[in-house]
Amino acid sequence: MPDGENQAAPDPSPGPNPETPDPGATPDALTPERAAELRRLAYETKNERQVWIFLGYFLFVIHIIAFVMIYAVRHAK
């Protein structure tokens, strides 16, 4: 007899399903502290994005200025 034929089937009894919420549990309420934290995180993300954009523009302009200066020095009489 092959080994797989005598294995027991898994227990079909209903158990706690982690996907269904507990009826006695309260939903994730938005407390004032949580709302303030979410506002702070959104503001921080916006500021961080603006800093990276500013840094990108700054580096781009610095390179343009450097290329213009190199061109001016090389073509000076």
N, CA, C and O of each residue as an XYZ file, in Angstrom:
308
protein
N       0.824     -1.168      0.000
C       0.000      0.000      0.000
C       0.881      1.247      0.000
O       1.840      1.322      0.768
N       0.566      2.234     -0.856
C       1.353      3.473     -0.832
C       1.109      4.242      0.460
O       0.079      4.081      1.114
N       2.068      5.072      0.808
C       2.005      5.805      2.076
C       0.878      6.830      2.113
O       0.357      7.100      3.195
N       0.478      7.411      0.991
C      -0.497      8.481      0.975
C      -1.927      8.035      1.176
O      -2.787      8.891      1.380
N      -2.242      6.742      1.131
C      -3.628      6.293      1.202
C      -4.166      6.256      2.632
O      -5.378      6.378      2.809
N      -3.350      6.097      3.637
C      -3.819      5.948      5.007
C      -3.734      7.238      5.817
O      -3.846      7.202      7.042
N      -3.542      8.344      5.171
C      -3.452      9.598      5.911
C      -4.849     10.082      6.258
O      -5.782      9.934      5.470
N      -4.988     10.670      7.458
C      -6.281     11.174      7.920
C      -6.572     12.516      7.251
O      -5.664     13.307      6.995
N      -7.845     12.755      6.977
C      -8.267     14.021      6.377
C      -8.225     15.113      7.440
O      -8.379     14.825      8.627
N      -8.018     16.354      7.031
C      -8.013     17.437      8.016
C      -9.385     17.598      8.657
O     -10.408     17.284      8.048
N      -9.395     18.083      9.874
C     -10.628     18.234     10.645
C     -11.489     19.340     10.030
O     -11.052     20.490      9.979
N     -12.708     19.021      9.559
C     -13.550     20.038      8.923
C     -14.345     20.884      9.924
O     -15.197     21.676      9.521
N     -14.074     20.724     11.220
C     -14.855     21.478     12.204
C     -14.553     22.970     12.061
O     -13.415     23.368     11.813
N     -15.583     23.774     12.222
C     -15.357     25.221     12.068
C     -14.532     25.763     13.225
O     -14.795     25.473     14.392
N     -13.551     26.537     12.881
C     -12.687     27.145     13.884
C     -12.706     28.652     13.697
O     -13.417     29.164     12.832
N     -11.956     29.338     14.474
C     -11.918     30.804     14.308
C     -11.268     31.162     12.976
O     -10.182     30.679     12.654
N     -11.930     31.999     12.219
C     -11.420     32.440     10.924
C     -10.774     33.810     11.120
O     -11.455     34.750     11.530
N      -9.482     33.947     10.840
C      -8.827     35.235     11.066
C      -9.316     36.333     10.125
O      -9.087     37.516     10.379
N      -9.986     35.950      9.046
C     -10.451     36.955      8.089
C     -11.769     37.598      8.511
O     -12.081     38.702      8.065
N     -12.545     36.932      9.359
C     -13.810     37.510      9.797
C     -13.581     38.253     11.100
O     -12.947     37.720     12.011
N     -14.085     39.473     11.205
C     -13.860     40.236     12.442
C     -14.659     39.669     13.600
O     -15.711     39.058     13.412
N     -14.150     39.878     14.778
C     -14.822     39.443     15.991
C     -16.031     40.350     16.227
O     -15.879     41.571     16.246
N     -17.236     39.778     16.408
C     -18.411     40.633     16.572
C     -18.354     41.500     17.817
O     -19.014     42.539     17.859
N     -17.594     41.116     18.829
C     -17.507     41.898     20.053
C     -16.457     42.996     19.979
O     -16.437     43.900     20.815
N     -15.584     42.918     18.976
C     -14.509     43.911     18.877
C     -15.040     45.193     18.253
O     -15.901     45.167     17.374
N     -14.514     46.303     18.722
C     -14.912     47.587     18.150
C     -14.080     47.845     16.898
O     -12.931     47.411     16.819
N     -14.647     48.544     15.928
C     -13.863     48.850     14.729
C     -12.744     49.831     15.070
O     -12.779     50.511     16.096
N     -11.765     49.885     14.196
C     -10.615     50.764     14.421
C     -11.085     52.211     14.364
O     -11.168     52.805     13.289
N     -11.390     52.769     15.524
C     -11.912     54.136     15.608
C     -10.773     55.120     15.409
O      -9.638     54.868     15.813
N     -11.090     56.239     14.785
C     -10.111     57.281     14.545
C     -10.107     58.212     15.749
O     -10.934     59.116     15.869
N      -9.157     57.963     16.630
C      -9.048     58.790     17.826
C      -8.383     60.114     17.467
O      -7.728     60.207     16.429
N      -8.536     61.132     18.295
C      -7.868     62.418     17.999
C      -6.348     62.280     17.902
O      -5.715     62.966     17.100
N      -5.762     61.399     18.713
C      -4.318     61.196     18.644
C      -3.926     60.561     17.315
O      -2.931     60.940     16.698
N      -4.737     59.576     16.883
C      -4.452     58.904     15.612
C      -4.638     59.869     14.447
O      -3.858     59.845     13.495
N      -5.660     60.714     14.511
C      -5.896     61.699     13.449
C      -4.738     62.689     13.382
O      -4.287     63.049     12.295
N      -4.259     63.128     14.546
C      -3.123     64.059     14.572
C      -1.870     63.397     14.000
O      -1.098     64.027     13.277
N      -1.682     62.135     14.328
C      -0.523     61.399     13.803
C      -0.611     61.264     12.290
O       0.391     61.428     11.594
N      -1.801     60.967     11.775
C      -1.966     60.844     10.319
C      -1.729     62.179      9.624
O      -1.119     62.223      8.556
N      -2.208     63.270     10.226
C      -1.961     64.601      9.648
C      -0.470     64.918      9.634
O       0.060     65.441      8.654
N       0.202     64.589     10.750
C       1.642     64.849     10.832
C       2.409     64.046      9.796
O       3.329     64.564      9.162
N       2.033     62.775      9.619
C       2.704     61.935      8.628
C       2.474     62.452      7.206
O       3.391     62.447      6.385
N       1.256     62.894      6.920
C       0.964     63.438      5.593
C       1.771     64.708      5.350
O       2.323     64.905      4.268
N       1.834     65.570      6.365
C       2.596     66.820      6.235
C       4.086     66.529      6.065
O       4.764     67.170      5.261
N       4.590     65.555      6.828
C       6.005     65.192      6.739
C       6.328     64.612      5.366
O       7.378     64.916      4.800
N       5.446     63.785      4.826
C       5.660     63.202      3.503
C       5.681     64.289      2.442
O       6.512     64.262      1.534
N       4.765     65.250      2.556
C       4.715     66.355      1.601
C       6.004     67.170      1.675
O       6.583     67.518      0.646
N       6.453     67.472      2.895
C       7.685     68.244      3.058
C       8.895     67.498      2.520
O       9.761     68.092      1.877
N       8.955     66.200      2.782
C      10.087     65.406      2.300
C      10.117     65.380      0.777
O      11.187     65.473      0.175
N       8.955     65.254      0.155
C       8.874     65.272     -1.308
C       9.350     66.620     -1.850
O      10.073     66.670     -2.845
N       8.948     67.703     -1.200
C       9.368     69.035     -1.643
C      10.874     69.222     -1.490
O      11.498     69.871     -2.330
N      11.463     68.675     -0.448
C      12.904     68.771     -0.254
C      13.640     68.045     -1.369
O      14.623     68.565     -1.897
N      13.179     66.842     -1.740
C      13.832     66.093     -2.818
C      13.693     66.809     -4.151
O      14.629     66.813     -4.951
N      12.540     67.414     -4.401
C      12.357     68.161     -5.648
C      13.290     69.363     -5.671
O      13.932     69.631     -6.687
N      13.371     70.093     -4.554
C      14.270     71.239     -4.470
C      15.720     70.800     -4.687
O      16.465     71.463     -5.409
N      16.118     69.703     -4.076
C      17.479     69.197     -4.231
C      17.761     68.827     -5.685
O      18.841     69.112     -6.203
N      16.798     68.197     -6.336
C      16.970     67.842     -7.748
C      17.150     69.069     -8.624
O      18.054     69.107     -9.459
N      16.302     70.072     -8.443
C      16.443     71.318     -9.206
C      17.781     71.985     -8.914
O      18.454     72.455     -9.831
N      18.169     72.028     -7.649
C      19.423     72.665     -7.262
C      20.609     71.993     -7.958
O      21.456     72.674     -8.537
N      20.671     70.665     -7.904
C      21.778     69.955     -8.535
C      21.771     70.134    -10.048
O      22.831     70.263    -10.660
N      20.601     70.143    -10.650
C      20.495     70.355    -12.094
C      21.043     71.731    -12.465
O      21.831     71.848    -13.403
N      20.637     72.765    -11.743
C      21.088     74.129    -12.046
C      22.582     74.266    -11.794
O      23.270     74.929    -12.570
N      23.102     73.663    -10.740
C      24.539     73.722    -10.468
C      25.321     73.120    -11.635
O      26.360     73.655    -12.022
N      24.838     72.027    -12.193
C      25.525     71.416    -13.331
C      25.460     72.323    -14.562
O      26.451     72.459    -15.279
N      24.336     72.927    -14.806
C      24.219     73.844    -15.948
C      25.208     74.999    -15.784
O      25.901     75.363    -16.735
N      25.274     75.575    -14.582
C      26.214     76.672    -14.329
C      27.653     76.199    -14.523
O      28.472     76.918    -15.096
N      27.958     75.006    -14.053
C      29.316     74.475    -14.217
C      29.654     74.290    -15.690
O      30.765     74.618    -16.105
N      28.725     73.774    -16.491
C      28.990     73.599    -17.929
C      29.194     74.942    -18.616
O      30.058     75.062    -19.485
N      28.427     75.936    -18.248
C      28.587     77.273    -18.834
C      29.945     77.852    -18.441
O      30.618     78.466    -19.269
N      30.347     77.665    -17.205
C      31.653     78.176    -16.777
C      32.793     77.449    -17.482
O      33.769     78.083    -17.882
N      32.689     76.152    -17.638
C      33.714     75.392    -18.355
C      33.799     75.875    -19.800
O      34.893     76.062    -20.333
N      32.644     76.078    -20.432
C      32.617     76.572    -21.807
C      33.273     77.946    -21.879
O      34.050     78.209    -22.797
N      32.969     78.837    -20.915
C      33.532     80.185    -20.929
C      35.045     80.151    -20.746
O      35.759     80.896    -21.417
N      35.543     79.310    -19.860
C      36.983     79.235    -19.614
C      37.700     78.660    -20.828
O      38.767     79.146    -21.201
N      37.133     77.644    -21.442
C      37.804     77.007    -22.580
C      37.800     77.887    -23.824
O      38.690     77.768    -24.667
N      36.820     78.762    -23.948
C      36.715     79.585    -25.137
C      37.151     81.039    -24.907
O      36.940     81.900    -25.761
N      37.753     81.295    -23.761
C      38.252     82.653    -23.480
C      39.537     82.911    -24.277
O      40.314     81.990    -24.531
N      39.745     84.140    -24.658
C      40.958     84.458    -25.439
C      42.079     84.879    -24.552
O      43.169     85.182    -25.037
